[in-house]
Amino acid sequence: MPTDTAPAAPKAEVAASAASGPLALPAPHAAVEAATQRRNRKAGMRFVLMVVLPLAAAVGGGALWLAGGRWISTDNSYVGAEKVLITPEVSGRVVRIDVTEGQKVRPGDPLFAIDPESYRLALAEAEAKLQSVRADHANLTTSVASLARQIVIAEESIELREKDLERKSSLLGNRVATQTDVETVRLALAAVRSQAETLKQSRVAALNQLLGDPALPIDRFPPYREALSKRDMAQRDLDNTVLRSPIAGMATQVPSIQMGRYLTAGTTVFAIVGTDRLWVDANPKETDLEFVRPGLPVEITVDAYPGRVWHGTVDAISPGTGAQFSILPAQNASGNWVKVVQRVPVRVAFAPGEDTTGLRAGMSADVSIDTGRKRSLAGLVGLPAFAGGEGAPKSVAPTVR
């Protein structure tokens, strides 16, 4: 029968353990040291979490608070430029177009022309009327002088007729002259007097046209001034048949005008967008405007050119919020009123010498205004007298009435 053979190795291990005596255990001082190290690590961690980190956060927050408040930033900003709508001042058919879409123009460059023929005829008519008025003025001055001489002659004739009538009347008493002679002289005297009166009335009428001045200069003659004004207006209308650019810029929406199209005065044809003077219209929140003043330095970035910075200054602050100038201003008298932070338009001018060649009107921009404000520790602890720090506006003591 097979015999039960147990493994010899385990028995040998048991024998060896018994021979070596009891199991070896770690020394007591090593366990104490390990526990002490664990407690020290926990204490150090508690110190870091409860003291160092809060202190660092407080110091960092205080430093951030002290450094904060100087810059006012907003991305609600857009590049602005002059925009002139080109509208003819006279009506007519388009006979020439001198610009194309996007073409750069300078002040005075021709843009397009309207048929000038009817305006040339109107100018010729006004010139003829002006010449006629010049002749009328010359005739009036000559007539006044001539009538004055005729009146003198008529008055002398009246004096002679009066003396002749007196003589004839005395001769009639002496029966030397007849009654017929006296009546003839009397009728002649009446005729001369009537003629003199007519001459005087004619002279007064002529003088009235000359404003009572027989030597009135032609430039003060009312009909001449009226005719001259009409001539100048006709010349102006003729000049306005050629429309010229009022500013330096780029022509846009030019395809809206075609050759042969009839334009009425005041019709908007296309536009010129200025390129010489650009600015940025920023719309910061009303709560950020406490320390914003005209003249403060500004840093400008444009979305189209990331990484590039332009410099400028605050040019003007709008007297009202954007909502005040909207077509339908908000009515806050209703019962469901909700307070909304308003935005105030701020005009930012580019610094002299800044290259704004690549900028276009309407581009999105980011604006950062350097108020120069410096907060103080007194403001950090809430002392109202110093909460504003340097740069805060001076308070005005109330007036006691």
JODADA-V39443 format. One record per residue. N is the residue number from 0. PSI is psi in whole degrees, -180 to 180 (none if undefined). NEAR is the number of other C-alpha atoms within 8 Angstrom. Layout:
n = [N & N]
psi = [PSI & PSI]
near = [NEAR & NEAR]
This chain:
n = [0 & 1 & 2 & 3 & 4 & 5 & 6 & 7 & 8 & 9 & 10 & 11 & 12 & 13 & 14 & 15 & 16 & 17 & 18 & 19 & 20 & 21 & 22 & 23 & 24 & 25 & 26 & 27 & 28 & 29 & 30 & 31 & 32 & 33 & 34 & 35 & 36 & 37 & 38 & 39 & 40 & 41 & 42 & 43 & 44 & 45 & 46 & 47 & 48 & 49 & 50 & 51 & 52 & 53 & 54 & 55 & 56 & 57 & 58 & 59 & 60 & 61 & 62 & 63 & 64 & 65 & 66 & 67 & 68 & 69 & 70 & 71 & 72 & 73 & 74 & 75 & 76 & 77 & 78 & 79 & 80 & 81 & 82 & 83 & 84 & 85 & 86 & 87 & 88 & 89 & 90 & 91 & 92 & 93 & 94 & 95 & 96 & 97 & 98 & 99 & 100 & 101 & 102 & 103 & 104 & 105 & 106 & 107 & 108 & 109 & 110 & 111 & 112 & 113 & 114 & 115 & 116 & 117 & 118 & 119 & 120 & 121 & 122 & 123 & 124 & 125 & 126 & 127 & 128 & 129 & 130 & 131 & 132 & 133 & 134 & 135 & 136 & 137 & 138 & 139 & 140 & 141 & 142 & 143 & 144 & 145 & 146 & 147 & 148 & 149 & 150 & 151 & 152 & 153 & 154 & 155 & 156 & 157 & 158 & 159 & 160 & 161 & 162 & 163 & 164 & 165 & 166 & 167 & 168 & 169 & 170 & 171 & 172 & 173 & 174 & 175 & 176 & 177 & 178 & 179 & 180 & 181 & 182 & 183 & 184 & 185 & 186 & 187 & 188 & 189 & 190 & 191 & 192 & 193 & 194 & 195 & 196 & 197 & 198 & 199 & 200 & 201 & 202 & 203 & 204 & 205 & 206 & 207 & 208 & 209 & 210 & 211 & 212 & 213 & 214 & 215 & 216 & 217 & 218 & 219 & 220 & 221 & 222 & 223 & 224 & 225 & 226 & 227 & 228 & 229 & 230 & 231 & 232 & 233 & 234 & 235 & 236 & 237 & 238 & 239 & 240 & 241 & 242 & 243 & 244 & 245 & 246 & 247 & 248 & 249 & 250 & 251 & 252 & 253 & 254 & 255 & 256 & 257 & 258 & 259 & 260 & 261 & 262 & 263 & 264 & 265 & 266 & 267 & 268 & 269 & 270 & 271 & 272 & 273 & 274 & 275 & 276 & 277 & 278 & 279 & 280 & 281 & 282 & 283 & 284 & 285 & 286 & 287 & 288 & 289 & 290 & 291 & 292 & 293 & 294 & 295 & 296 & 297 & 298 & 299 & 300 & 301 & 302 & 303 & 304 & 305 & 306 & 307 & 308 & 309 & 310 & 311 & 312 & 313 & 314 & 315 & 316 & 317 & 318 & 319 & 320 & 321 & 322 & 323 & 324 & 325 & 326 & 327 & 328 & 329 & 330 & 331 & 332 & 333 & 334 & 335 & 336 & 337 & 338 & 339 & 340 & 341 & 342 & 343 & 344 & 345 & 346 & 347 & 348 & 349 & 350 & 351 & 352 & 353 & 354 & 355 & 356 & 357 & 358 & 359 & 360 & 361 & 362 & 363 & 364 & 365 & 366 & 367 & 368 & 369 & 370 & 371 & 372 & 373 & 374 & 375 & 376 & 377 & 378 & 379 & 380 & 381 & 382 & 383 & 384 & 385 & 386 & 387 & 388 & 389 & 390 & 391 & 392 & 393 & 394 & 395 & 396 & 397 & 398 & 399 & 400]
psi = [144 & 143 & 151 & 110 & 105 & 154 & 137 & -23 & -49 & -38 & -39 & -38 & -40 & -39 & -40 & -39 & -40 & -37 & -32 & -12 & -159 & 159 & 144 & 132 & 152 & 151 & 149 & -39 & -28 & -41 & -41 & -42 & -41 & -41 & -39 & -42 & -39 & -42 & -40 & -39 & -42 & -41 & -42 & -39 & -41 & -39 & -43 & -46 & -35 & -19 & -57 & -51 & -47 & -39 & -42 & -40 & -41 & -44 & -45 & -43 & -41 & -42 & -41 & -39 & -42 & -38 & -21 & 170 & -8 & -41 & 132 & 118 & 149 & 142 & 4 & 68 & 147 & 145 & 135 & 156 & 160 & 139 & 117 & 123 & 125 & 115 & 128 & 147 & -8 & 158 & 153 & -179 & 136 & 124 & -9 & 138 & 123 & -5 & 162 & 169 & 128 & 5 & 138 & 138 & 156 & 163 & 130 & -10 & 138 & 142 & -52 & 170 & 146 & 148 & 118 & 0 & -48 & -31 & -28 & -42 & -41 & -37 & -41 & -40 & -42 & -37 & -42 & -41 & -38 & -41 & -38 & -39 & -37 & -43 & -40 & -41 & -44 & -42 & -40 & -46 & -39 & -41 & -40 & -44 & -41 & -43 & -37 & -42 & -40 & -35 & -40 & -44 & -41 & -39 & -38 & -39 & -38 & -43 & -42 & -43 & -37 & -43 & -39 & -39 & -41 & -40 & -44 & -38 & -39 & -36 & -30 & -35 & -29 & 8 & 28 & -37 & 156 & 168 & -31 & -40 & -42 & -43 & -36 & -44 & -38 & -42 & -39 & -39 & -42 & -39 & -42 & -40 & -42 & -41 & -41 & -40 & -41 & -42 & -40 & -42 & -40 & -40 & -40 & -42 & -42 & -40 & -36 & -38 & -26 & 18 & 31 & 3 & 109 & -19 & 31 & 126 & 152 & -28 & -8 & 1 & 117 & -48 & -33 & -42 & -39 & -46 & -38 & -40 & -42 & -37 & -44 & -38 & -41 & -39 & -40 & -44 & -40 & -42 & -34 & -3 & -18 & 112 & 133 & 155 & 128 & -18 & 170 & 132 & -155 & 137 & 137 & 154 & 30 & -35 & -12 & -10 & 137 & 155 & 137 & -8 & 137 & 125 & 136 & 153 & 133 & -2 & 127 & 126 & -59 & -166 & 157 & 121 & 122 & 148 & -10 & -36 & 108 & 161 & 178 & 129 & 106 & 150 & 71 & 164 & 151 & -27 & -10 & 3 & 6 & -38 & 12 & 128 & 152 & 140 & -10 & 145 & 149 & 141 & 134 & 131 & 149 & 137 & -31 & -20 & 73 & 140 & -11 & 138 & 131 & 156 & 149 & -167 & 155 & 119 & -44 & 153 & 128 & 143 & -6 & 162 & 167 & -31 & -27 & -24 & 11 & 161 & -40 & 89 & 146 & 138 & 113 & 16 & 0 & 165 & -22 & 39 & 136 & 127 & 130 & 132 & 126 & 161 & 139 & 122 & 135 & 124 & 125 & 125 & 139 & 145 & 148 & 136 & -9 & 136 & 107 & 25 & -44 & -5 & 148 & 150 & 134 & -6 & 144 & 140 & 160 & 134 & 133 & 116 & 126 & 101 & -16 & 12 & 140 & 120 & 159 & 164 & -27 & -38 & -29 & -33 & 3 & 19 & 115 & -28 & -24 & 11 & -29 & -22 & -166 & 142 & -8 & 144 & 145 & 134 & 151 & 128 & 137 & 148 & 128 & 123 & none]
near = [2 & 3 & 4 & 4 & 4 & 4 & 6 & 6 & 6 & 7 & 8 & 8 & 8 & 8 & 8 & 8 & 9 & 8 & 6 & 6 & 6 & 6 & 4 & 4 & 4 & 6 & 6 & 6 & 6 & 8 & 9 & 8 & 8 & 8 & 8 & 8 & 8 & 8 & 8 & 8 & 8 & 8 & 8 & 8 & 8 & 9 & 9 & 9 & 9 & 8 & 9 & 9 & 9 & 9 & 8 & 8 & 8 & 8 & 8 & 8 & 8 & 9 & 8 & 8 & 10 & 11 & 9 & 8 & 10 & 10 & 10 & 12 & 9 & 11 & 9 & 10 & 13 & 12 & 15 & 11 & 12 & 9 & 8 & 10 & 9 & 9 & 10 & 14 & 8 & 10 & 10 & 9 & 11 & 15 & 10 & 8 & 10 & 7 & 10 & 8 & 9 & 7 & 9 & 8 & 11 & 10 & 9 & 8 & 8 & 11 & 11 & 13 & 12 & 12 & 10 & 8 & 6 & 7 & 11 & 10 & 8 & 9 & 12 & 8 & 8 & 13 & 9 & 8 & 9 & 12 & 8 & 8 & 11 & 10 & 8 & 8 & 11 & 8 & 8 & 10 & 11 & 8 & 10 & 12 & 9 & 8 & 12 & 10 & 8 & 10 & 11 & 8 & 8 & 12 & 10 & 8 & 9 & 11 & 8 & 8 & 12 & 9 & 8 & 9 & 12 & 8 & 8 & 12 & 10 & 8 & 10 & 12 & 7 & 7 & 7 & 7 & 11 & 8 & 7 & 6 & 9 & 13 & 8 & 8 & 12 & 10 & 8 & 9 & 12 & 8 & 8 & 11 & 11 & 8 & 9 & 12 & 8 & 8 & 11 & 11 & 8 & 9 & 12 & 9 & 8 & 11 & 12 & 8 & 8 & 12 & 8 & 8 & 7 & 9 & 5 & 9 & 6 & 8 & 6 & 8 & 13 & 6 & 7 & 14 & 10 & 8 & 12 & 10 & 8 & 9 & 12 & 8 & 8 & 13 & 10 & 8 & 11 & 11 & 7 & 10 & 12 & 10 & 10 & 10 & 13 & 8 & 11 & 12 & 12 & 12 & 16 & 11 & 8 & 12 & 7 & 7 & 8 & 8 & 9 & 7 & 8 & 8 & 10 & 9 & 9 & 8 & 8 & 8 & 10 & 13 & 12 & 14 & 13 & 14 & 11 & 6 & 7 & 14 & 11 & 13 & 12 & 14 & 11 & 14 & 10 & 9 & 6 & 9 & 8 & 5 & 10 & 9 & 8 & 9 & 7 & 11 & 11 & 13 & 12 & 12 & 13 & 12 & 9 & 6 & 7 & 7 & 5 & 7 & 8 & 9 & 11 & 12 & 13 & 16 & 10 & 8 & 11 & 9 & 4 & 8 & 11 & 10 & 8 & 7 & 8 & 7 & 4 & 4 & 8 & 5 & 5 & 5 & 5 & 6 & 4 & 4 & 7 & 4 & 4 & 4 & 7 & 9 & 10 & 13 & 13 & 13 & 13 & 14 & 11 & 12 & 8 & 4 & 4 & 8 & 4 & 6 & 5 & 4 & 7 & 8 & 10 & 7 & 11 & 12 & 14 & 13 & 14 & 11 & 13 & 12 & 13 & 7 & 12 & 12 & 14 & 12 & 7 & 9 & 13 & 10 & 6 & 7 & 9 & 7 & 5 & 9 & 12 & 12 & 11 & 8 & 10 & 8 & 5 & 4 & 4 & 4 & 4 & 4 & 4 & 3 & 2]
